[in-house]
Amino acid sequence: SQAPPAAPSASATNSETMHDLLLRVRNRSGETLLLLCTLDALKPQEQAGTPSTPLQREVLITMTMRDVTSSERRKAAARRLYECAYMAPRADDAELRSLFTPMASFAHKGPRCPCSESLASANGLEAFLDSRGLLALAFGDLRFEILEQTCKADEVITTWQWTGSHSGDYHTRLADGSYAALAPTYQTIRTQGIAVDTIRGGKVVDHVCFWDEEALRMQLLARGEGKQWRGTRHTPAPADAGPATVRLRLSVMGRWR
């Protein structure tokens, strides 16, 4: 298979990096290896010709091969997680459990939403399954897309985006720390983010996502004004409510000469 074009080589001014190639080969023991091949072409060097010798142009092509078997397998394990969790047909919880280690951690950094209030402080596999289920409930036609993947040691960094219509309750944590289920607004949402998965032994031991959940929540709150919020003690402010008064105390310290 062929990878996207690589950037020009900076090692020499008279060279140009061609396309990278990902090759699948088998060794003598029958094991499949993945080799990333980089082709570098030196720019033609012109030599002065003579009446009896035409102008000569020489091109030197070098090939560098790097074993990327481990990193590609880790990417495949992370990709399998997203395919099972978010892409149709979505896998059930039992199949998802098989992709994680028993003591896997989830969202020790980044947003935890959507989440149930009962699992708000959890950071293990159950919290991930809860979040996945609530997201699928809120956006029934969710379409998940992997944009790019890179691997560093045993970590796979995945850039992703998803779109979906808000057709079910969205469970979230509000700015004051309380929890709410935002009623459907039926607007189409698109969001992007980055996930970091630590893969060891072909399984996920740690999964973290970074995305702007607050921006998504504010969109739903703005569009859902006047709708009922389910499962929370908060209610939207009435339409005729006057402006809020905010008092600020500002202390300024400085040094002048």
N, C-alpha and C positions, 0 to 999 in steps of 0.2 A: 504494500500500500504506500501511497505517496503523501508525505507531510507537506504543509504549507511552505512556501519559499522562505529560505533563511536570510538573515541580514548579511550584507557584505562583510567579508573578513577584514579585520583590522590589523592582522599580523603583517601584511605586506601591501604596499601601495599598488603593486602591479599584478594583484590577484583579484579574482572575483568568485564569490561563493555561489555555486549553482544550487539546484534543489536538493533537499534532504530526502532520503529514501528510507523507509522502514521495511526491512527484509525479515522474513520468517525462514529460518533454516533449522535443520535437524542435525544434531551431533551424532557421533557413532553409537551412543547409548539410546538413541531415539528421542531424546528430549528436545522440545521445540525452544529455540532461542530467538530473541528479537534483537536485531542489530540496526542501529541508526547509522546510516552511511551519509557522509557529507562529501560532496564533490567540489573541489576547488580548481578553477581553471586560471592559469597564469595568462596574462594578456599577451597577445602576439608580439614577438620581438622581431623587428624588421632588420634584415641584413642587406648591406649594399650589394647589388648584383653587378655582373660584368656582361659584356656583349654575348659571351658564350654561356653565362650562368644566369638564369632568370632570378628575379627577386624572391627571396625565401622568407616564409612566415612560419614560425614554429609555435605550437600551442602545447603546453604541458598541463595535464589534468591529474590531480592527485585525489585519492579517495581515503577518507578516514572512517573507520568503523568503531562504533562504541556499543557495548552490550547494555541494552536498556530493558532486559527481560523483567527484572524485579520491579522497576518503576512502572512499566506498562501493565503488569499484573495488578499492581496497587491501583492504578487508574481504573482498570476494569472492575475491581471490587467496589470502588466508590461509585462508578457509573451504574453498577448493578443495584446498589442501594437506592439511587434516585429513580431508576426505572421501576423498581418494585414498589417504592413508596408513593410515587406521584404520577407515574405515567400509566395510562390505561393499557390493559386491564390491571388495576392495582392489586398487589398481593395482599393476603391476609396477614394478621399479626404473627401467626406461627411461622410463615415463610420469612418475614422480616427478622424475627428473632434469630433465625439461623445465620444471618449475615453479621451479627454482633457477637462479641465475647460476652459471657455471662455478667461480667463486672464492668461493662462498657459505661462510659460517662457521656452525658449530653448537656450542652448549653451551660457549661460552667462559666462561659463568657458569652456575650451577645444577648439578644432578646430571647425570651422563653415563650413568647406568644405565637399562636394561640395556645392557651393552656386552661385546664380546669383548676379552680381554686384549691381543690384538695391535693393537687400535685404541684402546686406553685413552687415549693421549695425542693422538689425532687430534681435530681440531675442524672438519672440513670435511664435504662432502656424503657421503663414504663412511661417516663415523661416524654420520650421521643414518640412512642406509639400514641400517646394521648394527643400530642401536638399534631401529628400526622392525621389522626382521625378527625380532629376538630377543623383542621384546614380543609380537608375533603368535604366535610359537612357544610362549611360556610361557602365554599366555591366548588359546587358540584361538577362544573365543566372545566376544572382547572387543567391548563395545558402547560407542562413543565418542559423547559429546554435547557440543555447544557451548552454553554457558549464556548468554554475553554477549560482545559485541565492542564496543570503542571504538577510535577512531583519533586519534592525535596526531602531526601532521606526517606523516612517512613510516613511522611505527610503528603496528602494529595489535596491541592488547592483547586477548587472547582468554582468557576464563575457561571452563574445561572440566571435565568429569568422565568417568570411564570405569569400567565394571564388567566383571568377567570371572572365570572359574573357572581356578584355577592347575592346568592340565592338562599342562604341559610344563616342561622345565628353565628356571629363571629365572637368568640370568647376571648376577652382581652383584659389586661390590667390597666386601669386608668391612672392618671397622673397622681391622684391622691392615695394610691395604693389599693383601692377597692377593685372589685372584679365586676365585669358587666358582660352580658351577651347582647351584642348589637344586632337588632332586627334587620332582615334583608333590605337592601336599598336597590338591588338589581342593577347597579352600575358595574361597568367593566373595569377591573383593576389590573394594572400591570406593575410588577415590581421586580427589582434585580437585587442580587446579593452575591456574597462569596461564602463558601463553606470550606472548612478545613477538616479533613478526615484522617485520623491516624490509623493506618492499616498494618497489622502484624499477623503473620500466619494466614493471610487471606481473609481476615475478619476485621471489622471495625472495632477499635478499642476506645475511640473518642471521636465525637462528632460535634462540631461547633459551626453555627451560622451567624453571619454578620449582614444585617439588612436594616433598612429604615422602617421598622414596624410602627413607629410613632406617626410617620407621614401617612401610612396606610390607615391607621386608626383615625387620624384627623379627617381624612377624606370621607370615611364612613360616618363619622359624627356630623360633619357638615351636611352631608346629603341626607342623613337620617334624622334631622331636626324635626321634632314633633311626633316621631314614631315611638312606639313603646320599646323600652329596654327591658329585656327579660333577665330574670335571675339576679337582680341587683337592687339595692336600696335607693339608687339615684334615679332621678327623673329629669328630662330636659327642662331647661328654663322656659317659662311661658313666653309666647311671642311678644307680649306687650311689656315685658320686663324692662325696666329702665337701665341706663348705663351703670356699670359697677364703679365704685370709687375705690381707688387704690392709694394708700399712703406709703411713701418711700422716705426712708431716712438715709441721707447721704453724708458720709464723712470723708473729707478730703484732707490729705496730709501732703505737704510739699516742703521743699527747701529752696530758698531763693538766696542769691548772692547780690 
